[in-house]
């Protein structure tokens, strides 16, 4: 039984890796997101704009993980909803992670009224949230309608990964945003020690 479980898990890992390796990001969208982040600092690396990240549920964890790494790179980052988060200001950067593009619409509208630059990371470029954004990074992975009618066993037989709910979006979004972090590390010429120096050294137990 143990070998059977291990084999099944390994097969799903392979399917997930194979699926992700086949996905692509739009060059202009990715470039737009990277430039927007770079523009929050001046040539000397001083923060001249703040970055706010937000998301709900598992997408929220992806947003927080991205925000954490941006903070390690020296950016002035805040998680929307945290008690110490300041008010969003004009020209600040507001990044929302939402597979459906339908989350935090009221917050996006407020940020837009204030004059913040809005980035939507979503599988749905035609969604309400995406239409309100200045930049959209389209991440493949939200369940296709034709997949929703298939049982997980049928998906497995067809060679499709058994992604429940929004897992495909969340997994690929995390991978794509981490790749952007890696690129920023190279561009900013940061070292591992640079990032460690900004890593939390007091943790809750």
C-alpha positions in Angstrom: 0.0 0.0 0.0 2.9 2.4 0.9 4.5 1.8 -2.5 1.2 2.4 -4.3 0.6 5.7 -2.5 4.2 6.8 -3.1 3.9 6.0 -6.8 0.6 7.8 -7.1 2.0 11.0 -5.4 5.1 10.9 -7.6 2.9 10.6 -10.8 0.9 13.7 -9.7 4.1 15.6 -9.1 5.3 14.7 -12.6 2.0 15.8 -14.1 2.1 19.1 -12.2 5.7 19.8 -13.3 4.9 18.8 -16.9 1.8 21.0 -16.9 3.7 24.0 -15.5 6.6 23.5 -18.0 4.0 23.9 -20.9 2.6 27.2 -19.6 3.9 30.7 -20.8 3.5 34.2 -19.6 2.8 37.2 -21.9 6.1 39.0 -22.4 4.6 42.5 -22.3 2.5 41.7 -19.2 5.5 40.3 -17.3 7.7 43.3 -18.4 5.0 45.7 -17.2 4.8 44.2 -13.7 8.6 44.1 -13.3 9.0 47.8 -14.5 6.2 48.9 -12.1 8.1 47.3 -9.2 11.4 48.8 -10.3 9.8 52.2 -10.6 9.0 52.2 -6.8 12.7 52.9 -6.1 15.0 55.5 -7.5 18.4 54.9 -9.1 20.1 54.7 -5.7 17.6 52.1 -4.4 15.7 54.5 -2.2 12.0 53.7 -1.9 9.9 56.5 -3.5 6.6 54.6 -3.7 5.1 51.9 -1.6 3.9 48.4 -2.7 0.7 46.9 -1.3 -0.2 43.3 -1.9 -3.5 41.6 -1.4 -5.5 38.4 -2.0 -8.0 36.2 -0.4 -7.7 32.5 0.8 -4.8 30.6 -0.8 -4.3 33.4 -3.3 -3.7 35.6 -0.3 -0.9 33.3 0.8 0.7 33.7 -2.6 0.4 37.5 -2.4 2.0 37.5 1.1 4.8 35.2 0.0 5.5 37.6 -3.0 5.4 40.6 -0.7 7.8 39.0 1.8 10.4 38.5 -0.9 10.0 42.0 -2.2 10.6 43.2 1.4 13.7 41.1 1.5 14.9 42.9 -1.6 14.5 46.2 0.2 11.1 47.4 -1.2 8.6 49.2 1.0 5.9 46.5 1.1 2.7 46.2 3.1 0.1 43.5 3.3 -3.4 44.9 2.8 -5.5 44.3 5.9 -2.6 44.2 8.4 -3.1 46.5 11.4 0.2 48.4 10.7 -0.5 48.9 7.0 -0.5 52.6 6.2 -3.0 54.3 3.9 -2.6 53.7 0.2 -1.3 56.8 -1.5 -1.4 58.3 -5.0 1.0 56.4 -7.4 1.6 53.6 -4.8 1.6 50.1 -6.3 -1.4 47.9 -5.5 -0.9 44.2 -6.5 -3.9 41.9 -6.2 -3.7 38.1 -6.7 -7.0 36.6 -7.6 -7.6 33.6 -9.9 -11.1 34.7 -10.7 -10.3 38.4 -10.9 -13.5 39.0 -8.8 -11.9 39.4 -5.4 -11.4 42.7 -3.5 -13.2 44.7 -6.1 -14.2 47.4 -3.6 -10.6 47.8 -2.5 -9.4 48.0 -6.1 -12.0 50.7 -6.8 -10.9 52.7 -3.8 -7.2 52.4 -4.8 -8.1 53.5 -8.3 -9.9 56.6 -6.9 -6.9 57.4 -4.8 -4.6 57.2 -7.9 -2.6 54.1 -7.1 -1.3 51.9 -9.9 -3.1 48.6 -9.9 -1.8 45.2 -11.0 -4.1 42.2 -11.2 -2.6 38.7 -11.2 -5.3 36.5 -12.5 -6.4 33.7 -14.8 -9.3 35.9 -16.1 -8.1 38.9 -18.1 -11.7 39.8 -18.9 -12.8 39.9 -15.3 -14.1 42.9 -13.4 -10.9 43.2 -11.4 -8.7 42.9 -14.5 -10.6 45.6 -16.3 -10.0 48.0 -13.4 -6.3 47.3 -13.4 -3.5 49.2 -15.1 -1.5 46.0 -15.7 -2.8 42.4 -15.8 -0.5 39.4 -15.5 -2.5 36.5 -16.9 -1.6 33.3 -15.0 -2.9 30.0 -16.6 -4.5 27.5 -14.3 -8.0 28.5 -13.3 -10.2 25.4 -13.9 -11.4 25.1 -17.5 -15.1 24.6 -17.9 -14.6 21.3 -19.7 -12.5 20.0 -16.9 -15.1 20.8 -14.3 -17.4 18.1 -15.7 -14.7 15.4 -15.5 -14.1 13.3 -12.4 -10.6 13.2 -11.0 -10.3 9.6 -12.2 -11.3 10.7 -15.8 -8.7 13.5 -15.6 -6.0 11.1 -14.5 -6.9 8.7 -17.4 -6.6 11.5 -19.9 -3.2 12.5 -18.5 -4.4 15.7 -16.9 -3.1 16.8 -13.5 -5.6 16.3 -10.7 -5.7 19.9 -9.7 -8.6 20.6 -7.3 -10.3 24.0 -7.4 -7.8 26.8 -7.9 -4.6 24.8 -7.1 -3.3 25.1 -10.7 -3.5 28.9 -10.6 -2.1 29.2 -7.1 0.8 26.9 -7.8 1.8 28.5 -11.1 1.3 32.0 -9.7 3.7 31.2 -6.9 6.2 29.9 -9.4 5.9 32.8 -11.8 6.1 35.4 -9.1 9.1 33.7 -7.5 10.8 33.7 -11.0 10.2 37.5 -11.1 11.8 37.8 -7.7 14.8 35.8 -9.0 15.1 38.2 -12.0 14.9 41.3 -9.6 17.7 39.8 -7.5 19.9 39.7 -10.6 18.9 43.2 -11.8 19.4 44.7 -8.4 22.6 42.7 -8.0 21.6 41.5 -4.6 23.4 38.7 -2.7 22.0 36.0 -0.4 23.4 38.0 2.5 21.5 41.1 1.4 18.2 39.2 1.5 19.1 37.5 4.8 19.8 40.9 6.4 16.1 41.8 6.0 14.7 38.5 6.9 12.7 38.3 10.1 14.9 37.3 13.1 12.1 37.2 15.7 9.4 34.6 15.0 6.1 33.7 16.7 6.1 30.2 18.2 
